[in-house]
Amino acid sequence: MADNCPSCGAPLSETNSKCQQCGASTTRRTPVFTRGGPKAPTPAADITLPCTVPEARFTVGEAWTHGLLYLTDLGLSFLADQDGPWTPERLAAIMPPDPGSPHRIADSSFYVPLNRIDRIQHSRLTTFAVFIRGQKKPLRLTPEGWNTIDAYGAKVGISTT
């Protein structure tokens, strides 16, 4: 059904809200575009552990530092670039003396076991952080990094939002 411009009488196309001939804007009583249904949630990426998440920013004390996250089936390691370089051989050698308790790996790098992590939250409306025994540890990642964290949380049973 083609409508006509109320100003000049020219036919109106289905996609424009203005007349192509005289430029008068029109008000449509019926929707021109239809929205698709709700988006299906994207499935979590499949990851193999251990793996790394590059370009992570996190706090050590009161200062922000840059580095990477090392994800294992036992816990999460925050590895600062200043303590690196983090080669695959060095990453493989990171084994906590007690996998159930947190400890320092280097001056600005540390390990947190899964039993201490309450949840991981990344939302613009709330916060970007890892909650460790009720304390918030701020964390900034790339979108791909957050997808990896979501897959990690689904794999090891940590709540991610």
C-alpha positions as CSV (number, residue, x, y, z in Angstrom):
1,M,0.0,0.0,0.0
2,A,1.7,3.2,-1.1
3,D,0.8,6.4,0.8
4,N,0.8,9.8,-0.8
5,C,2.4,12.9,0.6
6,P,-0.1,15.2,2.4
7,S,1.7,18.2,1.0
8,C,2.3,17.6,-2.7
9,G,0.5,14.3,-3.3
10,A,3.7,12.5,-4.5
11,P,3.9,8.8,-3.7
12,L,5.9,7.9,-0.5
13,S,8.3,5.0,-0.3
14,E,7.9,2.4,2.5
15,T,11.3,3.2,4.1
16,N,11.4,7.0,4.2
17,S,9.6,9.3,6.6
18,K,10.1,12.3,4.3
19,C,8.7,13.0,0.9
20,Q,11.4,12.7,-1.8
21,Q,9.8,15.4,-3.9
22,C,9.0,18.2,-1.5
23,G,10.8,17.1,1.7
24,A,7.7,17.2,4.0
25,S,7.9,14.8,6.8
26,T,5.1,12.4,7.4
27,T,3.7,10.5,10.3
28,R,2.9,6.9,9.7
29,R,0.2,5.2,11.6
30,T,1.6,1.8,10.9
31,P,5.2,0.6,11.7
32,V,7.5,0.8,8.7
33,F,10.2,-1.4,10.1
34,T,9.7,-4.6,12.1
35,R,12.1,-5.6,14.9
36,G,13.3,-9.1,15.1
37,G,12.5,-11.2,18.1
38,P,14.7,-11.1,21.2
39,K,18.4,-11.9,20.6
40,A,19.4,-15.4,21.6
41,P,22.3,-15.3,24.1
42,T,25.6,-16.0,22.4
43,P,26.9,-19.4,23.4
44,A,30.0,-19.3,25.6
45,A,33.3,-19.9,23.8
46,D,34.8,-23.3,24.2
47,I,38.2,-23.0,26.0
48,T,40.8,-25.5,27.0
49,L,42.5,-25.0,30.3
50,P,45.0,-23.7,31.1
51,C,44.7,-20.6,28.9
52,T,45.7,-16.9,29.0
53,V,43.7,-13.7,28.7
54,P,45.9,-10.9,27.3
55,E,45.5,-7.2,27.8
56,A,44.2,-7.3,31.3
57,R,44.3,-4.4,33.6
58,F,43.9,-4.9,37.4
59,T,44.9,-3.3,40.6
60,V,47.8,-4.2,42.8
61,G,47.4,-2.3,46.1
62,E,46.1,1.2,45.0
63,A,47.8,1.3,41.6
64,W,46.6,-0.1,38.3
65,T,48.9,-2.5,36.4
66,H,48.8,-4.1,33.0
67,G,49.3,-7.8,32.3
68,L,47.4,-11.0,31.6
69,L,45.2,-13.5,33.3
70,Y,46.2,-17.1,33.5
71,L,43.2,-19.4,33.9
72,T,43.6,-22.9,35.3
73,D,41.2,-25.5,36.6
74,L,42.5,-24.7,40.1
75,G,42.3,-20.9,40.0
76,L,43.0,-17.5,38.4
77,S,46.4,-15.9,38.3
78,F,46.8,-12.1,37.8
79,L,50.2,-11.7,36.1
80,A,51.7,-8.2,35.7
81,D,53.8,-7.4,32.7
82,Q,56.5,-5.8,35.0
83,D,57.1,-9.3,36.5
84,G,57.4,-11.0,33.1
85,P,58.1,-12.0,30.5
86,W,55.5,-14.7,30.9
87,T,56.7,-17.5,28.5
88,P,54.8,-20.7,28.2
89,E,57.5,-22.5,30.1
90,R,57.3,-20.0,33.0
91,L,53.5,-20.2,32.9
92,A,53.6,-24.0,33.1
93,A,55.9,-23.7,36.2
94,I,53.4,-21.7,38.1
95,M,52.1,-24.2,40.6
96,P,50.9,-22.9,44.0
97,P,52.4,-24.6,47.0
98,D,48.8,-24.9,48.4
99,P,46.2,-24.7,45.5
100,G,43.5,-23.9,48.0
101,S,45.0,-20.6,49.3
102,P,45.9,-17.4,47.6
103,H,49.6,-16.4,47.3
104,R,52.0,-14.0,45.6
105,I,53.7,-15.2,42.4
106,A,55.9,-12.1,42.1
107,D,56.0,-8.5,43.3
108,S,52.8,-7.5,41.4
109,S,51.4,-10.9,40.4
110,F,49.2,-13.2,42.5
111,Y,47.1,-16.3,42.4
112,V,43.5,-16.7,43.6
113,P,42.0,-20.2,44.0
114,L,38.5,-21.0,42.8
115,N,37.2,-21.5,46.3
116,R,37.9,-17.9,47.1
117,I,36.2,-16.4,44.0
118,D,32.5,-15.5,44.6
119,R,31.6,-14.1,41.2
120,I,32.9,-12.2,38.2
121,Q,30.9,-9.2,37.2
122,H,31.1,-7.2,34.0
123,S,28.4,-4.7,33.4
124,R,28.5,-1.0,32.5
125,L,25.7,-0.4,34.9
126,T,27.3,-2.0,37.9
127,T,31.0,-2.9,37.8
128,F,33.9,-4.7,36.1
129,A,35.4,-6.8,38.9
130,V,36.2,-10.1,40.4
131,F,34.7,-10.6,43.8
132,I,37.1,-12.4,46.1
133,R,35.5,-13.3,49.5
134,G,33.2,-10.3,49.2
135,Q,36.0,-7.9,48.3
136,K,35.9,-6.3,44.9
137,K,39.0,-6.6,42.7
138,P,38.6,-4.2,39.7
139,L,39.4,-5.7,36.3
140,R,39.4,-4.4,32.8
141,L,39.4,-6.6,29.7
142,T,38.8,-6.5,26.0
143,P,35.4,-7.9,24.8
144,E,37.1,-11.1,23.7
145,G,38.7,-11.3,27.1
146,W,35.2,-11.1,28.8
147,N,33.9,-13.8,26.4
148,T,36.8,-16.0,27.6
149,I,36.0,-15.2,31.2
150,D,32.4,-16.1,30.6
151,A,33.4,-19.5,29.1
152,Y,35.8,-20.0,32.0
153,G,33.1,-19.3,34.6
154,A,30.7,-21.7,32.8
155,K,33.4,-24.4,32.8
156,V,34.6,-24.2,36.4
157,G,31.2,-23.1,38.0
158,I,31.8,-19.4,38.8
159,S,28.9,-17.0,38.4
160,T,29.6,-14.4,35.7
161,T,27.3,-11.5,34.9
